[in-house]
Amino acid sequence: MFALLKKFLLTQDTSLIKDLRSADVNGDDSVNALDYALIKRYLLKDITVFPVEGH
Ligand SMILES: [Ca+2]
């Protein structure tokens, strides 16, 4: 998912969006660099849960 999100951010290829619903990790209904940053922090074990999971 992380690689796919990176590809989306680089290419802005909206055909990837359907596969990226789960990438909206802060729950603001859009997938962007903020989500990418959060996923990166998660992978680096800087955070253990995503904001969207706190609801
Ligand atoms: Ca988001």
mmCIF file of the protein (N, C-alpha, C, O) and its ligand, coordinates in Angstrom:
data_MODEL
# 
_entry.id   MODEL 
# 
loop_
_entity.id 
_entity.type 
_entity.pdbx_number_of_molecules 
1 polymer     1 
2 non-polymer 1 
# 
_entity_poly.entity_id                      1 
_entity_poly.type                           'polypeptide(L)' 
_entity_poly.nstd_linkage                   no 
_entity_poly.nstd_monomer                   no 
_entity_poly.pdbx_seq_one_letter_code       MFALLKKFLLTQDTSLIKDLRSADVNGDDSVNALDYALIKRYLLKDITVFPVEGH 
_entity_poly.pdbx_seq_one_letter_code_can   MFALLKKFLLTQDTSLIKDLRSADVNGDDSVNALDYALIKRYLLKDITVFPVEGH 
_entity_poly.pdbx_strand_id                 A 
# 
loop_
_entity_poly_seq.entity_id 
_entity_poly_seq.num 
_entity_poly_seq.mon_id 
_entity_poly_seq.hetero 
1 1  MET n 
1 2  PHE n 
1 3  ALA n 
1 4  LEU n 
1 5  LEU n 
1 6  LYS n 
1 7  LYS n 
1 8  PHE n 
1 9  LEU n 
1 10 LEU n 
1 11 THR n 
1 12 GLN n 
1 13 ASP n 
1 14 THR n 
1 15 SER n 
1 16 LEU n 
1 17 ILE n 
1 18 LYS n 
1 19 ASP n 
1 20 LEU n 
1 21 ARG n 
1 22 SER n 
1 23 ALA n 
1 24 ASP n 
1 25 VAL n 
1 26 ASN n 
1 27 GLY n 
1 28 ASP n 
1 29 ASP n 
1 30 SER n 
1 31 VAL n 
1 32 ASN n 
1 33 ALA n 
1 34 LEU n 
1 35 ASP n 
1 36 TYR n 
1 37 ALA n 
1 38 LEU n 
1 39 ILE n 
1 40 LYS n 
1 41 ARG n 
1 42 TYR n 
1 43 LEU n 
1 44 LEU n 
1 45 LYS n 
1 46 ASP n 
1 47 ILE n 
1 48 THR n 
1 49 VAL n 
1 50 PHE n 
1 51 PRO n 
1 52 VAL n 
1 53 GLU n 
1 54 GLY n 
1 55 HIS n 
# 
loop_
_struct_asym.id 
_struct_asym.entity_id 
A 1 
B 2 
# 
loop_
_chem_comp.id 
_chem_comp.type 
_chem_comp.mon_nstd_flag 
ALA 'L-peptide linking' y 
ARG 'L-peptide linking' y 
ASN 'L-peptide linking' y 
ASP 'L-peptide linking' y 
CA  non-polymer         . 
GLN 'L-peptide linking' y 
GLU 'L-peptide linking' y 
GLY 'peptide linking'   y 
HIS 'L-peptide linking' y 
ILE 'L-peptide linking' y 
LEU 'L-peptide linking' y 
LYS 'L-peptide linking' y 
MET 'L-peptide linking' y 
PHE 'L-peptide linking' y 
PRO 'L-peptide linking' y 
SER 'L-peptide linking' y 
THR 'L-peptide linking' y 
TYR 'L-peptide linking' y 
VAL 'L-peptide linking' y 
# 
_pdbx_entity_nonpoly.entity_id   2 
_pdbx_entity_nonpoly.name        ? 
_pdbx_entity_nonpoly.comp_id     CA 
# 
_pdbx_nonpoly_scheme.asym_id         B 
_pdbx_nonpoly_scheme.entity_id       2 
_pdbx_nonpoly_scheme.mon_id          CA 
_pdbx_nonpoly_scheme.ndb_seq_num     1 
_pdbx_nonpoly_scheme.pdb_seq_num     101 
_pdbx_nonpoly_scheme.auth_seq_num    101 
_pdbx_nonpoly_scheme.pdb_mon_id      CA 
_pdbx_nonpoly_scheme.auth_mon_id     CA 
_pdbx_nonpoly_scheme.pdb_strand_id   A 
_pdbx_nonpoly_scheme.pdb_ins_code    . 
# 
loop_
_atom_site.group_PDB 
_atom_site.id 
_atom_site.type_symbol 
_atom_site.label_atom_id 
_atom_site.label_alt_id 
_atom_site.label_comp_id 
_atom_site.label_asym_id 
_atom_site.label_entity_id 
_atom_site.label_seq_id 
_atom_site.pdbx_PDB_ins_code 
_atom_site.Cartn_x 
_atom_site.Cartn_y 
_atom_site.Cartn_z 
_atom_site.occupancy 
_atom_site.B_iso_or_equiv 
_atom_site.pdbx_formal_charge 
_atom_site.auth_seq_id 
_atom_site.auth_comp_id 
_atom_site.auth_asym_id 
_atom_site.auth_atom_id 
_atom_site.pdbx_PDB_model_num 
ATOM   1   N  N  . MET A 1 1  ? 0.831   -1.203 0.000   1.00 0.00 ? 1   MET A N  1 
ATOM   2   C  CA . MET A 1 1  ? 0.000   0.000  0.000   1.00 0.00 ? 1   MET A CA 1 
ATOM   3   C  C  . MET A 1 1  ? 0.868   1.256  0.000   1.00 0.00 ? 1   MET A C  1 
ATOM   4   O  O  . MET A 1 1  ? 0.559   2.238  -0.675  1.00 0.00 ? 1   MET A O  1 
ATOM   5   N  N  . PHE A 1 2  ? 1.948   1.211  0.759   1.00 0.00 ? 2   PHE A N  1 
ATOM   6   C  CA . PHE A 1 2  ? 2.831   2.373  0.859   1.00 0.00 ? 2   PHE A CA 1 
ATOM   7   C  C  . PHE A 1 2  ? 3.415   2.742  -0.500  1.00 0.00 ? 2   PHE A C  1 
ATOM   8   O  O  . PHE A 1 2  ? 3.444   3.914  -0.875  1.00 0.00 ? 2   PHE A O  1 
ATOM   9   N  N  . ALA A 1 3  ? 3.878   1.740  -1.228  1.00 0.00 ? 3   ALA A N  1 
ATOM   10  C  CA . ALA A 1 3  ? 4.454   1.981  -2.552  1.00 0.00 ? 3   ALA A CA 1 
ATOM   11  C  C  . ALA A 1 3  ? 3.402   2.526  -3.507  1.00 0.00 ? 3   ALA A C  1 
ATOM   12  O  O  . ALA A 1 3  ? 3.681   3.400  -4.327  1.00 0.00 ? 3   ALA A O  1 
ATOM   13  N  N  . LEU A 1 4  ? 2.193   1.999  -3.389  1.00 0.00 ? 4   LEU A N  1 
ATOM   14  C  CA . LEU A 1 4  ? 1.103   2.448  -4.242  1.00 0.00 ? 4   LEU A CA 1 
ATOM   15  C  C  . LEU A 1 4  ? 0.759   3.909  -3.948  1.00 0.00 ? 4   LEU A C  1 
ATOM   16  O  O  . LEU A 1 4  ? 0.509   4.697  -4.860  1.00 0.00 ? 4   LEU A O  1 
ATOM   17  N  N  . LEU A 1 5  ? 0.752   4.248  -2.677  1.00 0.00 ? 5   LEU A N  1 
ATOM   18  C  CA . LEU A 1 5  ? 0.459   5.623  -2.282  1.00 0.00 ? 5   LEU A CA 1 
ATOM   19  C  C  . LEU A 1 5  ? 1.537   6.571  -2.794  1.00 0.00 ? 5   LEU A C  1 
ATOM   20  O  O  . LEU A 1 5  ? 1.243   7.675  -3.252  1.00 0.00 ? 5   LEU A O  1 
ATOM   21  N  N  . LYS A 1 6  ? 2.754   6.139  -2.713  1.00 0.00 ? 6   LYS A N  1 
ATOM   22  C  CA . LYS A 1 6  ? 3.871   6.946  -3.194  1.00 0.00 ? 6   LYS A CA 1 
ATOM   23  C  C  . LYS A 1 6  ? 3.732   7.189  -4.696  1.00 0.00 ? 6   LYS A C  1 
ATOM   24  O  O  . LYS A 1 6  ? 3.956   8.292  -5.194  1.00 0.00 ? 6   LYS A O  1 
ATOM   25  N  N  . LYS A 1 7  ? 3.355   6.121  -5.400  1.00 0.00 ? 7   LYS A N  1 
ATOM   26  C  CA . LYS A 1 7  ? 3.164   6.237  -6.842  1.00 0.00 ? 7   LYS A CA 1 
ATOM   27  C  C  . LYS A 1 7  ? 2.043   7.232  -7.164  1.00 0.00 ? 7   LYS A C  1 
ATOM   28  O  O  . LYS A 1 7  ? 2.151   8.043  -8.084  1.00 0.00 ? 7   LYS A O  1 
ATOM   29  N  N  . PHE A 1 8  ? 0.971   7.146  -6.381  1.00 0.00 ? 8   PHE A N  1 
ATOM   30  C  CA . PHE A 1 8  ? -0.150  8.060  -6.588  1.00 0.00 ? 8   PHE A CA 1 
ATOM   31  C  C  . PHE A 1 8  ? 0.277   9.510  -6.370  1.00 0.00 ? 8   PHE A C  1 
ATOM   32  O  O  . PHE A 1 8  ? -0.066  10.388 -7.162  1.00 0.00 ? 8   PHE A O  1 
ATOM   33  N  N  . LEU A 1 9  ? 1.013   9.753  -5.313  1.00 0.00 ? 9   LEU A N  1 
ATOM   34  C  CA . LEU A 1 9  ? 1.445   11.112 -4.999  1.00 0.00 ? 9   LEU A CA 1 
ATOM   35  C  C  . LEU A 1 9  ? 2.382   11.660 -6.068  1.00 0.00 ? 9   LEU A C  1 
ATOM   36  O  O  . LEU A 1 9  ? 2.379   12.855 -6.366  1.00 0.00 ? 9   LEU A O  1 
ATOM   37  N  N  . LEU A 1 10 ? 3.173   10.777 -6.630  1.00 0.00 ? 10  LEU A N  1 
ATOM   38  C  CA . LEU A 1 10 ? 4.122   11.201 -7.656  1.00 0.00 ? 10  LEU A CA 1 
ATOM   39  C  C  . LEU A 1 10 ? 3.443   11.435 -9.006  1.00 0.00 ? 10  LEU A C  1 
ATOM   40  O  O  . LEU A 1 10 ? 3.789   12.358 -9.743  1.00 0.00 ? 10  LEU A O  1 
ATOM   41  N  N  . THR A 1 11 ? 2.473   10.581 -9.308  1.00 0.00 ? 11  THR A N  1 
ATOM   42  C  CA . THR A 1 11 ? 1.863   10.632 -10.634 1.00 0.00 ? 11  THR A CA 1 
ATOM   43  C  C  . THR A 1 11 ? 0.504   11.317 -10.655 1.00 0.00 ? 11  THR A C  1 
ATOM   44  O  O  . THR A 1 11 ? 0.022   11.736 -11.707 1.00 0.00 ? 11  THR A O  1 
ATOM   45  N  N  . GLN A 1 12 ? -0.119  11.426 -9.456  1.00 0.00 ? 12  GLN A N  1 
ATOM   46  C  CA . GLN A 1 12 ? -1.485  11.960 -9.355  1.00 0.00 ? 12  GLN A CA 1 
ATOM   47  C  C  . GLN A 1 12 ? -2.427  11.170 -10.266 1.00 0.00 ? 12  GLN A C  1 
ATOM   48  O  O  . GLN A 1 12 ? -3.388  11.710 -10.814 1.00 0.00 ? 12  GLN A O  1 
ATOM   49  N  N  . ASP A 1 13 ? -2.127  9.882  -10.412 1.00 0.00 ? 13  ASP A N  1 
ATOM   50  C  CA . ASP A 1 13 ? -2.938  9.000  -11.236 1.00 0.00 ? 13  ASP A CA 1 
ATOM   51  C  C  . ASP A 1 13 ? -4.190  8.585  -10.452 1.00 0.00 ? 13  ASP A C  1 
ATOM   52  O  O  . ASP A 1 13 ? -4.136  7.707  -9.591  1.00 0.00 ? 13  ASP A O  1 
ATOM   53  N  N  . THR A 1 14 ? -5.294  9.222  -10.762 1.00 0.00 ? 14  THR A N  1 
ATOM   54  C  CA . THR A 1 14 ? -6.512  8.997  -9.980  1.00 0.00 ? 14  THR A CA 1 
ATOM   55  C  C  . THR A 1 14 ? -7.095  7.599  -10.157 1.00 0.00 ? 14  THR A C  1 
ATOM   56  O  O  . THR A 1 14 ? -7.959  7.190  -9.382  1.00 0.00 ? 14  THR A O  1 
ATOM   57  N  N  . SER A 1 15 ? -6.632  6.859  -11.171 1.00 0.00 ? 15  SER A N  1 
ATOM   58  C  CA . SER A 1 15 ? -7.118  5.492  -11.330 1.00 0.00 ? 15  SER A CA 1 
ATOM   59  C  C  . SER A 1 15 ? -6.633  4.608  -10.177 1.00 0.00 ? 15  SER A C  1 
ATOM   60  O  O  . SER A 1 15 ? -7.128  3.498  -9.980  1.00 0.00 ? 15  SER A O  1 
ATOM   61  N  N  . LEU A 1 16 ? -5.673  5.112  -9.431  1.00 0.00 ? 16  LEU A N  1 
ATOM   62  C  CA . LEU A 1 16 ? -5.150  4.352  -8.298  1.00 0.00 ? 16  LEU A CA 1 
ATOM   63  C  C  . LEU A 1 16 ? -6.005  4.550  -7.050  1.00 0.00 ? 16  LEU A C  1 
ATOM   64  O  O  . LEU A 1 16 ? -5.906  3.787  -6.089  1.00 0.00 ? 16  LEU A O  1 
ATOM   65  N  N  . ILE A 1 17 ? -6.841  5.578  -7.077  1.00 0.00 ? 17  ILE A N  1 
ATOM   66  C  CA . ILE A 1 17 ? -7.620  5.953  -5.891  1.00 0.00 ? 17  ILE A CA 1 
ATOM   67  C  C  . ILE A 1 17 ? -8.456  4.808  -5.330  1.00 0.00 ? 17  ILE A C  1 
ATOM   68  O  O  . ILE A 1 17 ? -8.534  4.623  -4.115  1.00 0.00 ? 17  ILE A O  1 
ATOM   69  N  N  . LYS A 1 18 ? -9.074  4.049  -6.214  1.00 0.00 ? 18  LYS A N  1 
ATOM   70  C  CA . LYS A 1 18 ? -9.957  2.983  -5.740  1.00 0.00 ? 18  LYS A CA 1 
ATOM   71  C  C  . LYS A 1 18 ? -9.204  1.964  -4.884  1.00 0.00 ? 18  LYS A C  1 
ATOM   72  O  O  . LYS A 1 18 ? -9.790  1.314  -4.018  1.00 0.00 ? 18  LYS A O  1 
ATOM   73  N  N  . ASP A 1 19 ? -7.919  1.834  -5.134  1.00 0.00 ? 19  ASP A N  1 
ATOM   74  C  CA . ASP A 1 19 ? -7.113  0.904  -4.348  1.00 0.00 ? 19  ASP A CA 1 
ATOM   75  C  C  . ASP A 1 19 ? -6.520  1.571  -3.111  1.00 0.00 ? 19  ASP A C  1 
ATOM   76  O  O  . ASP A 1 19 ? -5.837  0.939  -2.304  1.00 0.00 ? 19  ASP A O  1 
ATOM   77  N  N  . LEU A 1 20 ? -6.799  2.855  -2.989  1.00 0.00 ? 20  LEU A N  1 
ATOM   78  C  CA . LEU A 1 20 ? -6.158  3.613  -1.920  1.00 0.00 ? 20  LEU A CA 1 
ATOM   79  C  C  . LEU A 1 20 ? -7.110  4.078  -0.819  1.00 0.00 ? 20  LEU A C  1 
ATOM   80  O  O  . LEU A 1 20 ? -6.737  4.898  0.020   1.00 0.00 ? 20  LEU A O  1 
ATOM   81  N  N  . ARG A 1 21 ? -8.329  3.561  -0.820  1.00 0.00 ? 21  ARG A N  1 
ATOM   82  C  CA . ARG A 1 21 ? -9.272  3.970  0.230   1.00 0.00 ? 21  ARG A CA 1 
ATOM   83  C  C  . ARG A 1 21 ? -8.696  3.735  1.614   1.00 0.00 ? 21  ARG A C  1 
ATOM   84  O  O  . ARG A 1 21 ? -8.826  4.572  2.507   1.00 0.00 ? 21  ARG A O  1 
ATOM   85  N  N  . SER A 1 22 ? -8.062  2.594  1.778   1.00 0.00 ? 22  SER A N  1 
ATOM   86  C  CA . SER A 1 22 ? -7.509  2.267  3.085   1.00 0.00 ? 22  SER A CA 1 
ATOM   87  C  C  . SER A 1 22 ? -6.282  3.107  3.412   1.00 0.00 ? 22  SER A C  1 
ATOM   88  O  O  . SER A 1 22 ? -5.776  3.073  4.534   1.00 0.00 ? 22  SER A O  1 
ATOM   89  N  N  . ALA A 1 23 ? -5.808  3.858  2.425   1.00 0.00 ? 23  ALA A N  1 
ATOM   90  C  CA . ALA A 1 23 ? -4.630  4.699  2.663   1.00 0.00 ? 23  ALA A CA 1 
ATOM   91  C  C  . ALA A 1 23 ? -4.994  6.040  3.294   1.00 0.00 ? 23  ALA A C  1 
ATOM   92  O  O  . ALA A 1 23 ? -4.118  6.825  3.656   1.00 0.00 ? 23  ALA A O  1 
ATOM   93  N  N  . ASP A 1 24 ? -6.313  6.296  3.423   1.00 0.00 ? 24  ASP A N  1 
ATOM   94  C  CA . ASP A 1 24 ? -6.728  7.533  4.090   1.00 0.00 ? 24  ASP A CA 1 
ATOM   95  C  C  . ASP A 1 24 ? -6.668  7.309  5.593   1.00 0.00 ? 24  ASP A C  1 
ATOM   96  O  O  . ASP A 1 24 ? -7.690  7.123  6.255   1.00 0.00 ? 24  ASP A O  1 
ATOM   97  N  N  . VAL A 1 25 ? -5.460  7.332  6.109   1.00 0.00 ? 25  VAL A N  1 
ATOM   98  C  CA . VAL A 1 25 ? -5.254  6.929  7.499   1.00 0.00 ? 25  VAL A CA 1 
ATOM   99  C  C  . VAL A 1 25 ? -5.578  7.993  8.538   1.00 0.00 ? 25  VAL A C  1 
ATOM   100 O  O  . VAL A 1 25 ? -5.633  7.701  9.733   1.00 0.00 ? 25  VAL A O  1 
ATOM   101 N  N  . ASN A 1 26 ? -5.797  9.240  8.082   1.00 0.00 ? 26  ASN A N  1 
ATOM   102 C  CA . ASN A 1 26 ? -6.210  10.248 9.066   1.00 0.00 ? 26  ASN A CA 1 
ATOM   103 C  C  . ASN A 1 26 ? -7.687  10.598 8.950   1.00 0.00 ? 26  ASN A C  1 
ATOM   104 O  O  . ASN A 1 26 ? -8.193  11.481 9.643   1.00 0.00 ? 26  ASN A O  1 
ATOM   105 N  N  . GLY A 1 27 ? -8.373  9.877  8.046   1.00 0.00 ? 27  GLY A N  1 
ATOM   106 C  CA . GLY A 1 27 ? -9.827  9.987  7.995   1.00 0.00 ? 27  GLY A CA 1 
ATOM   107 C  C  . GLY A 1 27 ? -10.397 11.294 7.496   1.00 0.00 ? 27  GLY A C  1 
ATOM   108 O  O  . GLY A 1 27 ? -11.505 11.662 7.885   1.00 0.00 ? 27  GLY A O  1 
ATOM   109 N  N  . ASP A 1 28 ? -9.673  12.013 6.642   1.00 0.00 ? 28  ASP A N  1 
ATOM   110 C  CA . ASP A 1 28 ? -10.205 13.275 6.132   1.00 0.00 ? 28  ASP A CA 1 
ATOM   111 C  C  . ASP A 1 28 ? -10.811 13.118 4.729   1.00 0.00 ? 28  ASP A C  1 
ATOM   112 O  O  . ASP A 1 28 ? -11.079 14.102 4.039   1.00 0.00 ? 28  ASP A O  1 
ATOM   113 N  N  . ASP A 1 29 ? -11.018 11.865 4.330   1.00 0.00 ? 29  ASP A N  1 
ATOM   114 C  CA . ASP A 1 29 ? -11.659 11.559 3.047   1.00 0.00 ? 29  ASP A CA 1 
ATOM   115 C  C  . ASP A 1 29 ? -10.851 11.941 1.817   1.00 0.00 ? 29  ASP A C  1 
ATOM   116 O  O  . ASP A 1 29 ? -11.390 11.984 0.711   1.00 0.00 ? 29  ASP A O  1 
ATOM   117 N  N  . SER A 1 30 ? -9.583  12.214 1.996   1.00 0.00 ? 30  SER A N  1 
ATOM   118 C  CA . SER A 1 30 ? -8.730  12.398 0.826   1.00 0.00 ? 30  SER A CA 1 
ATOM   119 C  C  . SER A 1 30 ? -7.385  11.729 1.114   1.00 0.00 ? 30  SER A C  1 
ATOM   120 O  O  . SER A 1 30 ? -6.939  11.644 2.259   1.00 0.00 ? 30  SER A O  1 
ATOM   121 N  N  . VAL A 1 31 ? -6.769  11.267 0.057   1.00 0.00 ? 31  VAL A N  1 
ATOM   122 C  CA . VAL A 1 31 ? -5.473  10.599 0.199   1.00 0.00 ? 31  VAL A CA 1 
ATOM   123 C  C  . VAL A 1 31 ? -4.404  11.548 -0.322  1.00 0.00 ? 31  VAL A C  1 
ATOM   124 O  O  . VAL A 1 31 ? -4.376  11.871 -1.509  1.00 0.00 ? 31  VAL A O  1 
ATOM   125 N  N  . ASN A 1 32 ? -3.542  11.984 0.553   1.00 0.00 ? 32  ASN A N  1 
ATOM   126 C  CA . ASN A 1 32 ? -2.527  12.954 0.132   1.00 0.00 ? 32  ASN A CA 1 
ATOM   127 C  C  . ASN A 1 32 ? -1.239  12.777 0.937   1.00 0.00 ? 32  ASN A C  1 
ATOM   128 O  O  . ASN A 1 32 ? -1.039  11.764 1.608   1.00 0.00 ? 32  ASN A O  1 
ATOM   129 N  N  . ALA A 1 33 ? -0.392  13.765 0.854   1.00 0.00 ? 33  ALA A N  1 
ATOM   130 C  CA . ALA A 1 33 ? 0.923   13.677 1.495   1.00 0.00 ? 33  ALA A CA 1 
ATOM   131 C  C  . ALA A 1 33 ? 0.844   13.515 3.010   1.00 0.00 ? 33  ALA A C  1 
ATOM   132 O  O  . ALA A 1 33 ? 1.760   12.971 3.625   1.00 0.00 ? 33  ALA A O  1 
ATOM   133 N  N  . LEU A 1 34 ? -0.246  13.986 3.613   1.00 0.00 ? 34  LEU A N  1 
ATOM   134 C  CA . LEU A 1 34 ? -0.399  13.825 5.054   1.00 0.00 ? 34  LEU A CA 1 
ATOM   135 C  C  . LEU A 1 34 ? -0.520  12.349 5.416   1.00 0.00 ? 34  LEU A C  1 
ATOM   136 O  O  . LEU A 1 34 ? 0.055   11.885 6.401   1.00 0.00 ? 34  LEU A O  1 
ATOM   137 N  N  . ASP A 1 35 ? -1.281  11.622 4.599   1.00 0.00 ? 35  ASP A N  1 
ATOM   138 C  CA . ASP A 1 35 ? -1.442  10.189 4.831   1.00 0.00 ? 35  ASP A CA 1 
ATOM   139 C  C  . ASP A 1 35 ? -0.126  9.464  4.588   1.00 0.00 ? 35  ASP A C  1 
ATOM   140 O  O  . ASP A 1 35 ? 0.252   8.554  5.326   1.00 0.00 ? 35  ASP A O  1 
ATOM   141 N  N  . TYR A 1 36 ? 0.546   9.884  3.556   1.00 0.00 ? 36  TYR A N  1 
ATOM   142 C  CA . TYR A 1 36 ? 1.852   9.305  3.232   1.00 0.00 ? 36  TYR A CA 1 
ATOM   143 C  C  . TYR A 1 36 ? 2.815   9.480  4.410   1.00 0.00 ? 36  TYR A C  1 
ATOM   144 O  O  . TYR A 1 36 ? 3.531   8.553  4.789   1.00 0.00 ? 36  TYR A O  1 
ATOM   145 N  N  . ALA A 1 37 ? 2.818   10.679 4.975   1.00 0.00 ? 37  ALA A N  1 
ATOM   146 C  CA . ALA A 1 37 ? 3.704   10.961 6.105   1.00 0.00 ? 37  ALA A CA 1 
ATOM   147 C  C  . ALA A 1 37 ? 3.351   10.089 7.305   1.00 0.00 ? 37  ALA A C  1 
ATOM   148 O  O  . ALA A 1 37 ? 4.233   9.588  8.002   1.00 0.00 ? 37  ALA A O  1 
ATOM   149 N  N  . LEU A 1 38 ? 2.044   9.912  7.541   1.00 0.00 ? 38  LEU A N  1 
ATOM   150 C  CA . LEU A 1 38 ? 1.609   9.092  8.665   1.00 0.00 ? 38  LEU A CA 1 
ATOM   151 C  C  . LEU A 1 38 ? 1.986   7.622  8.474   1.00 0.00 ? 38  LEU A C  1 
ATOM   152 O  O  . LEU A 1 38 ? 2.425   6.956  9.412   1.00 0.00 ? 38  LEU A O  1 
ATOM   153 N  N  . ILE A 1 39 ? 1.809   7.128  7.251   1.00 0.00 ? 39  ILE A N  1 
ATOM   154 C  CA . ILE A 1 39 ? 2.148   5.730  6.970   1.00 0.00 ? 39  ILE A CA 1 
ATOM   155 C  C  . ILE A 1 39 ? 3.652   5.521  7.127   1.00 0.00 ? 39  ILE A C  1 
ATOM   156 O  O  . ILE A 1 39 ? 4.106   4.496  7.637   1.00 0.00 ? 39  ILE A O  1 
ATOM   157 N  N  . LYS A 1 40 ? 4.401   6.509  6.679   1.00 0.00 ? 40  LYS A N  1 
ATOM   158 C  CA . LYS A 1 40 ? 5.856   6.439  6.812   1.00 0.00 ? 40  LYS A CA 1 
ATOM   159 C  C  . LYS A 1 40 ? 6.258   6.373  8.291   1.00 0.00 ? 40  LYS A C  1 
ATOM   160 O  O  . LYS A 1 40 ? 7.122   5.586  8.680   1.00 0.00 ? 40  LYS A O  1 
ATOM   161 N  N  . ARG A 1 41 ? 5.611   7.218  9.103   1.00 0.00 ? 41  ARG A N  1 
ATOM   162 C  CA . ARG A 1 41 ? 5.904   7.215  10.547  1.00 0.00 ? 41  ARG A CA 1 
ATOM   163 C  C  . ARG A 1 41 ? 5.504   5.879  11.173  1.00 0.00 ? 41  ARG A C  1 
ATOM   164 O  O  . ARG A 1 41 ? 6.175   5.372  12.072  1.00 0.00 ? 41  ARG A O  1 
ATOM   165 N  N  . TYR A 1 42 ? 4.397   5.322  10.680  1.00 0.00 ? 42  TYR A N  1 
ATOM   166 C  CA . TYR A 1 42 ? 3.939   4.028  11.186  1.00 0.00 ? 42  TYR A CA 1 
ATOM   167 C  C  . TYR A 1 42 ? 4.960   2.940  10.871  1.00 0.00 ? 42  TYR A C  1 
ATOM   168 O  O  . TYR A 1 42 ? 5.298   2.120  11.725  1.00 0.00 ? 42  TYR A O  1 
ATOM   169 N  N  . LEU A 1 43 ? 5.442   2.946  9.637   1.00 0.00 ? 43  LEU A N  1 
ATOM   170 C  CA . LEU A 1 43 ? 6.422   1.945  9.224   1.00 0.00 ? 43  LEU A CA 1 
ATOM   171 C  C  . LEU A 1 43 ? 7.731   2.089  9.994   1.00 0.00 ? 43  LEU A C  1 
ATOM   172 O  O  . LEU A 1 43 ? 8.444   1.114  10.228  1.00 0.00 ? 43  LEU A O  1 
ATOM   173 N  N  . LEU A 1 44 ? 8.026   3.313  10.378  1.00 0.00 ? 44  LEU A N  1 
ATOM   174 C  CA . LEU A 1 44 ? 9.249   3.562  11.142  1.00 0.00 ? 44  LEU A CA 1 
ATOM   175 C  C  . LEU A 1 44 ? 9.022   3.353  12.638  1.00 0.00 ? 44  LEU A C  1 
ATOM   176 O  O  . LEU A 1 44 ? 9.917   3.580  13.453  1.00 0.00 ? 44  LEU A O  1 
ATOM   177 N  N  . LYS A 1 45 ? 7.791   2.909  12.991  1.00 0.00 ? 45  LYS A N  1 
ATOM   178 C  CA . LYS A 1 45 ? 7.410   2.664  14.380  1.00 0.00 ? 45  LYS A CA 1 
ATOM   179 C  C  . LYS A 1 45 ? 7.443   3.947  15.226  1.00 0.00 ? 45  LYS A C  1 
ATOM   180 O  O  . LYS A 1 45 ? 7.580   3.903  16.448  1.00 0.00 ? 45  LYS A O  1 
ATOM   181 N  N  . ASP A 1 46 ? 7.315   5.078  14.540  1.00 0.00 ? 46  ASP A N  1 
ATOM   182 C  CA . ASP A 1 46 ? 7.255   6.358  15.239  1.00 0.00 ? 46  ASP A CA 1 
ATOM   183 C  C  . ASP A 1 46 ? 5.879   6.524  15.878  1.00 0.00 ? 46  ASP A C  1 
ATOM   184 O  O  . ASP A 1 46 ? 5.737   7.141  16.934  1.00 0.00 ? 46  ASP A O  1 
ATOM   185 N  N  . ILE A 1 47 ? 4.860   5.955  15.210  1.00 0.00 ? 47  ILE A N  1 
ATOM   186 C  CA . ILE A 1 47 ? 3.507   5.903  15.763  1.00 0.00 ? 47  ILE A CA 1 
ATOM   187 C  C  . ILE A 1 47 ? 3.027   4.458  15.651  1.00 0.00 ? 47  ILE A C  1 
ATOM   188 O  O  . ILE A 1 47 ? 3.521   3.701  14.815  1.00 0.00 ? 47  ILE A O  1 
ATOM   189 N  N  . THR A 1 48 ? 2.066   4.077  16.490  1.00 0.00 ? 48  THR A N  1 
ATOM   190 C  CA . THR A 1 48 ? 1.594   2.687  16.457  1.00 0.00 ? 48  THR A CA 1 
ATOM   191 C  C  . THR A 1 48 ? 0.156   2.568  15.977  1.00 0.00 ? 48  THR A C  1 
ATOM   192 O  O  . THR A 1 48 ? -0.282  1.484  15.591  1.00 0.00 ? 48  THR A O  1 
ATOM   193 N  N  . VAL A 1 49 ? -0.589  3.685  15.996  1.00 0.00 ? 49  VAL A N  1 
ATOM   194 C  CA . VAL A 1 49 ? -1.950  3.670  15.457  1.00 0.00 ? 49  VAL A CA 1 
ATOM   195 C  C  . VAL A 1 49 ? -2.144  4.898  14.577  1.00 0.00 ? 49  VAL A C  1 
ATOM   196 O  O  . VAL A 1 49 ? -1.476  5.918  14.747  1.00 0.00 ? 49  VAL A O  1 
ATOM   197 N  N  . PHE A 1 50 ? -3.062  4.778  13.646  1.00 0.00 ? 50  PHE A N  1 
ATOM   198 C  CA . PHE A 1 50 ? -3.374  5.915  12.782  1.00 0.00 ? 50  PHE A CA 1 
ATOM   199 C  C  . PHE A 1 50 ? -4.511  6.733  13.397  1.00 0.00 ? 50  PHE A C  1 
ATOM   200 O  O  . PHE A 1 50 ? -5.360  6.185  14.101  1.00 0.00 ? 50  PHE A O  1 
ATOM   201 N  N  . PRO A 1 51 ? -4.530  8.025  13.138  1.00 0.00 ? 51  PRO A N  1 
ATOM   202 C  CA . PRO A 1 51 ? -5.595  8.879  13.674  1.00 0.00 ? 51  PRO A CA 1 
ATOM   203 C  C  . PRO A 1 51 ? -6.998  8.345  13.404  1.00 0.00 ? 51  PRO A C  1 
ATOM   204 O  O  . PRO A 1 51 ? -7.876  8.444  14.261  1.00 0.00 ? 51  PRO A O  1 
ATOM   205 N  N  . VAL A 1 52 ? -7.211  7.783  12.221  1.00 0.00 ? 52  VAL A N  1 
ATOM   206 C  CA . VAL A 1 52 ? -8.542  7.307  11.855  1.00 0.00 ? 52  VAL A CA 1 
ATOM   207 C  C  . VAL A 1 52 ? -8.984  6.149  12.751  1.00 0.00 ? 52  VAL A C  1 
ATOM   208 O  O  . VAL A 1 52 ? -10.181 5.902  12.900  1.00 0.00 ? 52  VAL A O  1 
ATOM   209 N  N  . GLU A 1 53 ? -8.036  5.447  13.340  1.00 0.00 ? 53  GLU A N  1 
ATOM   210 C  CA . GLU A 1 53 ? -8.368  4.316  14.204  1.00 0.00 ? 53  GLU A CA 1 
ATOM   211 C  C  . GLU A 1 53 ? -8.724  4.759  15.615  1.00 0.00 ? 53  GLU A C  1 
ATOM   212 O  O  . GLU A 1 53 ? -9.188  3.961  16.429  1.00 0.00 ? 53  GLU A O  1 
ATOM   213 N  N  . GLY A 1 54 ? -8.504  6.026  15.893  1.00 0.00 ? 54  GLY A N  1 
ATOM   214 C  CA . GLY A 1 54 ? -8.792  6.527  17.225  1.00 0.00 ? 54  GLY A CA 1 
ATOM   215 C  C  . GLY A 1 54 ? -10.236 6.958  17.418  1.00 0.00 ? 54  GLY A C  1 
ATOM   216 O  O  . GLY A 1 54 ? -10.631 7.323  18.525  1.00 0.00 ? 54  GLY A O  1 
ATOM   217 N  N  . HIS A 1 55 ? -11.040 6.919  16.335  1.00 0.00 ? 55  HIS A N  1 
ATOM   218 C  CA . HIS A 1 55 ? -12.435 7.380  16.431  1.00 0.00 ? 55  HIS A CA 1 
ATOM   219 C  C  . HIS A 1 55 ? -13.317 6.368  17.139  1.00 0.00 ? 55  HIS A C  1 
ATOM   220 O  O  . HIS A 1 55 ? -14.514 6.600  17.302  1.00 0.00 ? 55  HIS A O  1 
HETATM 221 CA CA . CA  B 2 .  ? -6.221  11.576 4.554   1.00 0.00 2 101 CA  A CA 1 
# 
